[in-house]
């Protein structure tokens, strides 16, 4: 499983990455968390507002920071 954090590195983007790490900790899910900071790569996802969260290339959240619990539900 691949979790992608789409954002340029703003505080909300960093918080989203932190929440994603917290979500997978203890779940027993093997995944890779990748930060996508290149605006051209972000736009390839069709995302115009950051931060955004993609799981296995599919955008799940745009423009907000979900809690670790919300991210766990998306991963389940």
N, CA, C and O atoms as a GROMACS GRO file, in nm:
protein
  304
    1UNK      N    1   0.085  -0.117   0.000
    1UNK     CA    2   0.000   0.000   0.000
    1UNK      C    3   0.090   0.124   0.000
    1UNK      O    4   0.195   0.126   0.064
    2UNK      N    5   0.047   0.225  -0.073
    2UNK     CA    6   0.124   0.348  -0.083
    2UNK      C    7   0.035   0.467  -0.045
    2UNK      O    8  -0.070   0.489  -0.105
    3UNK      N    9   0.079   0.542   0.055
    3UNK     CA   10   0.009   0.663   0.096
    3UNK      C   11   0.090   0.780   0.047
    3UNK      O   12   0.210   0.791   0.075
    4UNK      N   13   0.025   0.869  -0.027
    4UNK     CA   14   0.093   0.986  -0.081
    4UNK      C   15   0.036   1.112  -0.018
    4UNK      O   16  -0.085   1.133  -0.017
    5UNK      N   17   0.126   1.195   0.036
    5UNK     CA   18   0.090   1.324   0.092
    5UNK      C   19   0.122   1.427  -0.016
    5UNK      O   20   0.238   1.447  -0.051
    6UNK      N   21   0.019   1.492  -0.066
    6UNK     CA   22   0.036   1.588  -0.173
    6UNK      C   23   0.035   1.728  -0.113
    6UNK      O   24  -0.066   1.773  -0.058
    7UNK      N   25   0.148   1.798  -0.124
    7UNK     CA   26   0.156   1.933  -0.070
    7UNK      C   27   0.297   1.986  -0.081
    7UNK      O   28   0.393   1.910  -0.097
    8UNK      N   29   0.309   2.116  -0.073
    8UNK     CA   30   0.438   2.181  -0.094
    8UNK      C   31   0.522   2.192   0.032
    8UNK      O   32   0.634   2.242   0.026
    9UNK      N   33   0.473   2.146   0.145
    9UNK     CA   34   0.552   2.149   0.267
    9UNK      C   35   0.501   2.248   0.370
    9UNK      O   36   0.573   2.280   0.465
   10UNK      N   37   0.380   2.296   0.354
   10UNK     CA   38   0.321   2.391   0.449
   10UNK      C   39   0.293   2.319   0.582
   10UNK      O   40   0.298   2.196   0.587
   11UNK      N   41   0.263   2.392   0.688
   11UNK     CA   42   0.233   2.328   0.817
   11UNK      C   43   0.121   2.225   0.810
   11UNK      O   44   0.130   2.121   0.876
   12UNK      N   45   0.016   2.251   0.732
   12UNK     CA   46  -0.094   2.154   0.720
   12UNK      C   47  -0.046   2.027   0.650
   12UNK      O   48  -0.089   1.917   0.684
   13UNK      N   49   0.043   2.042   0.553
   13UNK     CA   50   0.097   1.925   0.482
   13UNK      C   51   0.180   1.840   0.578
   13UNK      O   52   0.171   1.718   0.576
   14UNK      N   53   0.260   1.905   0.661
   14UNK     CA   54   0.340   1.832   0.759
   14UNK      C   55   0.251   1.762   0.861
   14UNK      O   56   0.281   1.650   0.903
   15UNK      N   57   0.143   1.827   0.902
   15UNK     CA   58   0.050   1.766   0.998
   15UNK      C   59  -0.019   1.644   0.936
   15UNK      O   60  -0.038   1.543   1.003
   16UNK      N   61  -0.055   1.653   0.807
   16UNK     CA   62  -0.116   1.540   0.739
   16UNK      C   63  -0.020   1.421   0.735
   16UNK      O   64  -0.062   1.308   0.756
   17UNK      N   65   0.108   1.446   0.707
   17UNK     CA   66   0.207   1.339   0.705
   17UNK      C   67   0.220   1.277   0.844
   17UNK      O   68   0.230   1.155   0.858
   18UNK      N   69   0.220   1.360   0.945
   18UNK     CA   70   0.229   1.313   1.084
   18UNK      C   71   0.107   1.226   1.119
   18UNK      O   72   0.122   1.120   1.180
   19UNK      N   73  -0.012   1.271   1.080
   19UNK     CA   74  -0.134   1.195   1.107
   19UNK      C   75  -0.135   1.062   1.032
   19UNK      O   76  -0.182   0.961   1.084
   20UNK      N   77  -0.083   1.062   0.909
   20UNK     CA   78  -0.077   0.937   0.831
   20UNK      C   79   0.015   0.837   0.899
   20UNK      O   80  -0.017   0.718   0.908
   21UNK      N   81   0.130   0.884   0.947
   21UNK     CA   82   0.222   0.794   1.018
   21UNK      C   83   0.156   0.740   1.145
   21UNK      O   84   0.169   0.622   1.176
   22UNK      N   85   0.087   0.827   1.218
   22UNK     CA   86   0.018   0.785   1.340
   22UNK      C   87  -0.090   0.682   1.308
   22UNK      O   88  -0.112   0.588   1.385
   23UNK      N   89  -0.159   0.700   1.196
   23UNK     CA   90  -0.268   0.609   1.157
   23UNK      C   91  -0.218   0.468   1.130
   23UNK      O   92  -0.282   0.371   1.171
   24UNK      N   93  -0.106   0.455   1.062
   24UNK     CA   94  -0.058   0.322   1.025
   24UNK      C   95   0.017   0.254   1.139
   24UNK      O   96   0.031   0.131   1.139
   25UNK      N   97   0.065   0.332   1.235
   25UNK     CA   98   0.136   0.273   1.348
   25UNK      C   99   0.040   0.184   1.427
   25UNK      O  100  -0.066   0.228   1.470
   26UNK      N  101   0.080   0.061   1.445
   26UNK     CA  102  -0.001  -0.031   1.522
   26UNK      C  103  -0.113  -0.100   1.444
   26UNK      O  104  -0.183  -0.185   1.498
   27UNK      N  105  -0.131  -0.062   1.317
   27UNK     CA  106  -0.237  -0.126   1.237
   27UNK      C  107  -0.192  -0.260   1.180
   27UNK      O  108  -0.275  -0.343   1.143
   28UNK      N  109  -0.063  -0.281   1.173
   28UNK     CA  110  -0.013  -0.403   1.112
   28UNK      C  111  -0.022  -0.400   0.960
   28UNK      O  112  -0.016  -0.504   0.895
   29UNK      N  113  -0.038  -0.280   0.906
   29UNK     CA  114  -0.048  -0.263   0.761
   29UNK      C  115   0.090  -0.223   0.709
   29UNK      O  116   0.153  -0.130   0.760
   30UNK      N  117   0.135  -0.294   0.607
   30UNK     CA  118   0.262  -0.258   0.547
   30UNK      C  119   0.236  -0.153   0.440
   30UNK      O  120   0.164  -0.178   0.343
   31UNK      N  121   0.295  -0.036   0.459
   31UNK     CA  122   0.273   0.069   0.361
   31UNK      C  123   0.394   0.161   0.354
   31UNK      O  124   0.480   0.162   0.441
   32UNK      N  125   0.396   0.236   0.248
   32UNK     CA  126   0.500   0.334   0.222
   32UNK      C  127   0.433   0.471   0.222
   32UNK      O  128   0.332   0.491   0.155
   33UNK      N  129   0.490   0.565   0.297
   33UNK     CA  130   0.437   0.703   0.298
   33UNK      C  131   0.532   0.790   0.219
   33UNK      O  132   0.651   0.799   0.250
   34UNK      N  133   0.478   0.853   0.115
   34UNK     CA  134   0.559   0.933   0.024
   34UNK      C  135   0.505   1.076   0.021
   34UNK      O  136   0.384   1.097   0.012
   35UNK      N  137   0.595   1.172   0.029
   35UNK     CA  138   0.555   1.312   0.016
   35UNK      C  139   0.576   1.355  -0.129
   35UNK      O  140   0.685   1.338  -0.184
   36UNK      N  141   0.472   1.410  -0.188
   36UNK     CA  142   0.479   1.461  -0.325
   36UNK      C  143   0.474   1.612  -0.315
   36UNK      O  144   0.370   1.669  -0.283
   37UNK      N  145   0.587   1.678  -0.343
   37UNK     CA  146   0.595   1.823  -0.326
   37UNK      C  147   0.602   1.899  -0.457
   37UNK      O  148   0.583   2.021  -0.459
   38UNK      N  149   0.629   1.830  -0.567
   38UNK     CA  150   0.638   1.895  -0.698
   38UNK      C  151   0.497   1.932  -0.744
   38UNK      O  152   0.411   1.845  -0.758
   39UNK      N  153   0.474   2.059  -0.767
   39UNK     CA  154   0.340   2.108  -0.803
   39UNK      C  155   0.289   2.043  -0.931
   39UNK      O  156   0.169   2.019  -0.945
   40UNK      N  157   0.378   2.013  -1.026
   40UNK     CA  158   0.335   1.948  -1.150
   40UNK      C  159   0.288   1.805  -1.123
   40UNK      O  160   0.191   1.759  -1.184
   41UNK      N  161   0.356   1.736  -1.033
   41UNK     CA  162   0.313   1.600  -0.995
   41UNK      C  163   0.179   1.605  -0.922
   41UNK      O  164   0.092   1.520  -0.945
   42UNK      N  165   0.163   1.703  -0.834
   42UNK     CA  166   0.037   1.719  -0.761
   42UNK      C  167  -0.077   1.744  -0.858
   42UNK      O  168  -0.186   1.688  -0.842
   43UNK      N  169  -0.053   1.826  -0.957
   43UNK     CA  170  -0.157   1.859  -1.055
   43UNK      C  171  -0.196   1.737  -1.140
   43UNK      O  172  -0.309   1.728  -1.188
   44UNK      N  173  -0.104   1.642  -1.157
   44UNK     CA  174  -0.136   1.520  -1.232
   44UNK      C  175  -0.245   1.439  -1.161
   44UNK      O  176  -0.316   1.361  -1.224
   45UNK      N  177  -0.258   1.458  -1.030
   45UNK     CA  178  -0.364   1.392  -0.954
   45UNK      C  179  -0.497   1.466  -0.968
   45UNK      O  180  -0.601   1.417  -0.924
   46UNK      N  181  -0.495   1.584  -1.030
   46UNK     CA  182  -0.615   1.665  -1.042
   46UNK      C  183  -0.642   1.747  -0.918
   46UNK      O  184  -0.753   1.798  -0.899
   47UNK      N  185  -0.542   1.760  -0.834
   47UNK     CA  186  -0.555   1.833  -0.707
   47UNK      C  187  -0.513   1.979  -0.728
   47UNK      O  188  -0.404   2.008  -0.776
   48UNK      N  189  -0.602   2.069  -0.689
   48UNK     CA  190  -0.573   2.212  -0.700
   48UNK      C  191  -0.562   2.278  -0.564
   48UNK      O  192  -0.527   2.396  -0.554
   49UNK      N  193  -0.592   2.203  -0.458
   49UNK     CA  194  -0.591   2.257  -0.322
   49UNK      C  195  -0.518   2.157  -0.234
   49UNK      O  196  -0.551   2.038  -0.232
   50UNK      N  197  -0.418   2.206  -0.161
   50UNK     CA  198  -0.343   2.117  -0.073
   50UNK      C  199  -0.371   2.154   0.071
   50UNK      O  200  -0.416   2.265   0.098
   51UNK      N  201  -0.347   2.064   0.164
   51UNK     CA  202  -0.290   1.931   0.143
   51UNK      C  203  -0.393   1.833   0.089
   51UNK      O  204  -0.514   1.856   0.098
   52UNK      N  205  -0.341   1.725   0.034
   52UNK     CA  206  -0.428   1.618  -0.015
   52UNK      C  207  -0.366   1.484   0.022
   52UNK      O  208  -0.244   1.473   0.039
   53UNK      N  209  -0.450   1.384   0.032
   53UNK     CA  210  -0.406   1.249   0.068
   53UNK      C  211  -0.452   1.153  -0.040
   53UNK      O  212  -0.570   1.150  -0.076
   54UNK      N  213  -0.358   1.075  -0.091
   54UNK     CA  214  -0.392   0.972  -0.190
   54UNK      C  215  -0.348   0.837  -0.135
   54UNK      O  216  -0.242   0.825  -0.073
   55UNK      N  217  -0.429   0.736  -0.158
   55UNK     CA  218  -0.397   0.599  -0.118
   55UNK      C  219  -0.393   0.515  -0.245
   55UNK      O  220  -0.492   0.505  -0.317
   56UNK      N  221  -0.277   0.455  -0.270
   56UNK     CA  222  -0.256   0.376  -0.392
   56UNK      C  223  -0.294   0.455  -0.517
   56UNK      O  224  -0.353   0.401  -0.610
   57UNK      N  225  -0.258   0.584  -0.519
   57UNK     CA  226  -0.280   0.668  -0.636
   57UNK      C  227  -0.419   0.727  -0.648
   57UNK      O  228  -0.446   0.803  -0.741
   58UNK      N  229  -0.508   0.694  -0.556
   58UNK     CA  230  -0.646   0.745  -0.560
   58UNK      C  231  -0.662   0.852  -0.452
   58UNK      O  232  -0.642   0.826  -0.334
   59UNK      N  233  -0.699   0.973  -0.495
   59UNK     CA  234  -0.714   1.086  -0.402
   59UNK      C  235  -0.835   1.062  -0.312
   59UNK      O  236  -0.945   1.035  -0.359
   60UNK      N  237  -0.812   1.073  -0.182
   60UNK     CA  238  -0.917   1.049  -0.082
   60UNK      C  239  -0.961   1.177  -0.012
   60UNK      O  240  -1.079   1.191   0.020
   61UNK      N  241  -0.868   1.270   0.010
   61UNK     CA  242  -0.898   1.393   0.083
   61UNK      C  243  -0.825   1.509   0.017
   61UNK      O  244  -0.708   1.497  -0.020
   62UNK      N  245  -0.896   1.622   0.001
   62UNK     CA  246  -0.835   1.742  -0.056
   62UNK      C  247  -0.869   1.862   0.031
   62UNK      O  248  -0.984   1.883   0.068
   63UNK      N  249  -0.767   1.940   0.063
   63UNK     CA  250  -0.790   2.068   0.129
   63UNK      C  251  -0.814   2.064   0.279
   63UNK      O  252  -0.849   2.165   0.339
   64UNK      N  253  -0.797   1.946   0.340
   64UNK     CA  254  -0.812   1.940   0.485
   64UNK      C  255  -0.719   1.834   0.541
   64UNK      O  256  -0.661   1.755   0.467
   65UNK      N  257  -0.707   1.834   0.673
   65UNK     CA  258  -0.618   1.740   0.740
   65UNK      C  259  -0.704   1.642   0.820
   65UNK      O  260  -0.753   1.676   0.928
   66UNK      N  261  -0.721   1.519   0.769
   66UNK     CA  262  -0.800   1.421   0.844
   66UNK      C  263  -0.723   1.374   0.968
   66UNK      O  264  -0.600   1.375   0.971
   67UNK      N  265  -0.797   1.332   1.068
   67UNK     CA  266  -0.736   1.280   1.191
   67UNK      C  267  -0.679   1.141   1.163
   67UNK      O  268  -0.713   1.079   1.062
   68UNK      N  269  -0.592   1.092   1.251
   68UNK     CA  270  -0.543   0.954   1.233
   68UNK      C  271  -0.657   0.852   1.227
   68UNK      O  272  -0.650   0.756   1.150
   69UNK      N  273  -0.762   0.871   1.306
   69UNK     CA  274  -0.876   0.778   1.302
   69UNK      C  275  -0.946   0.781   1.166
   69UNK      O  276  -0.984   0.676   1.114
   70UNK      N  277  -0.963   0.900   1.110
   70UNK     CA  278  -1.026   0.910   0.977
   70UNK      C  279  -0.941   0.840   0.871
   70UNK      O  280  -0.993   0.775   0.781
   71UNK      N  281  -0.810   0.854   0.883
   71UNK     CA  282  -0.719   0.789   0.787
   71UNK      C  283  -0.726   0.638   0.805
   71UNK      O  284  -0.726   0.565   0.706
   72UNK      N  285  -0.732   0.589   0.928
   72UNK     CA  286  -0.743   0.445   0.953
   72UNK      C  287  -0.867   0.388   0.884
   72UNK      O  288  -0.861   0.280   0.825
   73UNK      N  289  -0.979   0.460   0.890
   73UNK     CA  290  -1.103   0.414   0.825
   73UNK      C  291  -1.085   0.403   0.674
   73UNK      O  292  -1.139   0.313   0.611
   74UNK      N  293  -1.009   0.497   0.616
   74UNK     CA  294  -0.984   0.493   0.472
   74UNK      C  295  -0.897   0.374   0.434
   74UNK      O  296  -0.910   0.319   0.325
   75UNK      N  297  -0.809   0.334   0.525
   75UNK     CA  298  -0.717   0.224   0.499
   75UNK      C  299  -0.780   0.088   0.520
   75UNK      O  300  -0.735  -0.012   0.465
   76UNK      N  301  -0.886   0.085   0.601
   76UNK     CA  302  -0.948  -0.045   0.636
   76UNK      C  303  -1.022  -0.106   0.520
   76UNK      O  304  -1.080  -0.215   0.534
   0.00000   0.00000   0.00000
